[in-house]
Amino acid sequence: MLLSSTSTLDNKTIIKYHGLVHGESLIGSNIYKDLFSGVRDVVAGRTSTYEEDLDGARNEAIEAIEAKAKEYGANGIIGLKISYNNLGGTMGNTILVSVYGTAVTYKD
C-alpha cells in the first residue's frame, strides 16, 4: 500500500478515487506512568515509554486505514494526515491518534 501526504502521485496515474478512509487508536496513561516519565525526563532527557506508545498507536491507526483501503480495492492512500488529541481523563491522559486520507487505485 502506497501512502502519501500529497494529493497527487508523481509518475503514477490515479484511475479511481474510493473515498475517505480513517483509523483511530487510543493511548491511555495514568498518574503512575506520568510520575515515572517525569523522573525519566529529568534524568535521561527523553520519555521513551511515551514515544513507543505513540509510535505503536500511530502504526495501529495506519494499519486500520490500510485494511479499509484494501476492502475498497485500493492500492494507495493520498492526502494522508495524522493528528494527536489529548482527551484528558481523571487519573491521567488519554491520547487519540487519528489517521485519515483518500483511498485510491493508481497505475504506473
Sequence and secondary structure as in RCSB ss.txt:
>XXXX:A:sequence
MLLSSTSTLDNKTIIKYHGLVHGESLIGSNIYKDLFSGVRDVVAGRTSTYEEDLDGARNEAIEAIEAKAKEYGAN
GIIGLKISYNNLGGTMGNTILVSVYGTAVTYKD
>XXXX:A:secstr
 EE SSSS TT EEEEEEEEEEEEEEEE  HHHHHHHHHHHHHHSS HHHHHHHHHHHHHHHHHHHHHHHHHT S
EEEEEEEEEEEEE SSS EEEEEEEEEEEEEE 
